[in-house]
Amino acid sequence: MSQTINILIVDDHQFIIQGYKNVINLFPDKSITFNFIEASDCKSGFETISNSPQPFDVAFLDVSMPEYPEKNINTGEDLAKLIKETMPECKIALLTMHSESLKVMSIIEEINPLGLVIKNDLTFDSMILALTSILNGDTYYSDSVIKFLNNQQKEKVYIDVIDRQILHYLNKGVNYDDIPLYITISSSSVKTRKENLKDLLGISGSDDASLVSVARDRGLLL
């Protein structure tokens, strides 16, 4: 059955908006049709959100854009707050060039978006992964955000959706060489991610069973 997803994209660079649309239109699930709604700054974003006849399903919002002081809408974060108030079911992703720790923490603490992406992390594959995760209701943080959070909050481990899927299949007894049969990733990438997970969890050199056991204890399994 076909499904139409309404996606709001707000960014003050038209070529970036077009780039997002080009990638999203290559989404592998062809049963989904995407309807794009665009805005180029805080004012047009505010007006688009306020006057929309129906709620958006997903919103990709740039953090830094020309302000709309008349309505006290000065950033993409302010637009995110407006969406959360008026369209609570909309899945929000914020995109920013700012990788400073205080900015990352501010966005997470104030908005808690489903997606948070540092623009320098974006590739075709990561954009598709971000959209897939967000549509499934899963949190997506780009690589730089995950690295920052893991450095700052040692008591909690952050990993991406692919790592969680690898752990899921290892837990099901699937050999890592066979995991590419279930997710689009090479066996060499699975091995690299697996070893990185062991390093992150402080169990370098251990076997996969130990990895799964520790991951389960840390609440990392799907």
N, C-alpha and C positions, 0 to 999 in steps of 0.2 A: 504494500500500500504506500502510495506517495505521501510525502509530508513536506509542507512549506515552513521554513524557518525564517522569521523576520530578524534581520541583523542590523543593528544601528552601529555605524562607524563614525566616530568623531575625531578628526585630526586636521590640523591646519595646513597640511601638505597634501595636495590632491594626488601627487604621484604615489604617496604612501597608501592612501585610501585605495587607489587603483591596484597597487601591489597586493594588498590584502584581498581584494575582490578576485584578482586573478588566481591567487592560491586557493581560496575557498571554493571557487568554481571547479577546481580539480579534485574536490573531496571525493574519496573513493566510493562512498555509498551513494549510488545514483538514484536511489529512491527518495533522496532528500533534494528539494529545490530551495534555493536561497533567494530571499527577497531583501535587497539592500536599501537601507535608508541612510543618507549621508548628511553630515553637518561639518562645518569647517572651523568653528570657534565656539567659545562659551555661549555667546548670544544665540547663534543659530542652533546650537545644541540644546539650550534651554527651550527655545521656541519649538523645536522639533519634538522634544519629549513632552512638553506641556500640551501641544496641539495634536498629538498622535491619536487617531481614532481607535487604535488598538494597541495593546502592550507589545513591547519587543520581547523576543525570546532570548536574544543574546545582545550584549552591548560591548563593543571594543572602544575604549576611551583613552585618548592620549592624555597624559597628565598635564603637560605644559602647553597652554594655548592662549590666544588673545582673550582678555578678561571681559566680563559683562558686569561692571560694578553696580549698575542700576538695580540688579537683582542679587547682588552679592554672590555671583557665580564667577569664580576666579581661576578655577582649575578643573581638570577632569575628575578630581576627587569630589568637588562640589556637584558636578553632574551625576556622579555615582550615587551620592546621598539623595539627590532628587529622584533618581530612578528607584532606589530602595524604598522611598516613601510612596511613590505613585504606581510603581510596577514591581511589587515585591517578588514576583516569580521570575523576573528577568535575571539571567545569568550574566554577571559583570566581569569583564577582564580589563585591567588597567595596564597601559603600556607606557614606558618611560625611558628616557635616555639616562636618567639619574640612577646611578648604582650606589650612591652614598648610603651608608648603613642607617643613618637617622631617617632618611627619606623612605627607605624600604620598610623600616619598622613602623613609621607613621602611617603608611598606607595600609599595612596589615592590621594595625591596632584600631585605626579609625574606620576603615571601610571593610576589611576582611573580604576582599573580592575573591571570586572563585578562581580567577586567573590573575597572575601578576608577572609581567614579562619585561625584562630589560631589552630594549630594542636591539642592542648589539648582539644579543643571543639568538635573534630570529633567523631561521633558515626555512626553506620550504617544508622540510620534515617536521621541524619543531612547531611551525604554525598549524600544520595538520594535526599533530599530536595535541596541541593546545585546544583546538576546536573539538576534537574527538573527546578529550577529557571533560571539557566544559559542557558539551551536549549530554554527556553521561552523568553530569552532576558531580564530577570529581574535581578536586582542586588541582590546578596546574600552576607551578612556579617554574620559571625558566632557570637555566643552570646557575647563573650568577646569584639569583635569589636563594636557591637551595644551598649553595656554598656559603653564602653569608650567614644564613640561619644556622647551619651546622657549626660554623665557627663561633657563633655568638651564644648558642643555646645547647650546651653540651648534654643537658639532661634529656633532650628530645632530638630524635634523628629525623631529618627530612629527606625523602627520596622521591623520584618522579614516578610516573605511571608505569613506564617500561620496567623499572627496577621492581616495582610491586608485582607486575605480571611475571617476571622471572622468578621471584620468590614464590609466587602462587604455584607455578608449574613444578618448581623443585619440590615444593611441599606435597604436590600430587604424585611425586615419584617419577616425574619426567626427567630423563637425562638431559644435561644442558645442551648437548649436541642436537637433540631433537626439538628443543624449544622453538627454533625458527619455523617449525611446522605449524606453530600455533600463533605466533606474532611475527610481524615483518621486521626481522632483525637477523643479522648474520650470526653464525655460531661463534666467530671470533669476537664479535661485539658482546655476545652473551657472556663469554669467558671474561672479558675485560671488566664488564659491569659487575660480574659476580665477585671478582677479586677486589674491586673497588669497594663493594659492600662489606667485604670481610675487613678491609682496612678501616672503613668508617666505623664499624662495630667493634674494632679492637681485637679481632680474632684472626689476623693474618696467618696464613699457612694452615688453617683448619680445613676440615672437609665440608662438603656441602650439607651434610646432615646437621653439623654444628651451626652452620650459617642459618639454616631454616629454624633451628631451635632458638637461637638468640633473637632472630627476627620476630619469631612468634612472641617471645617474652617482651620485646620492645613494641609490640602492637603494629608491626609493619606488614603483616599478611593481609591480603584482600579478604 
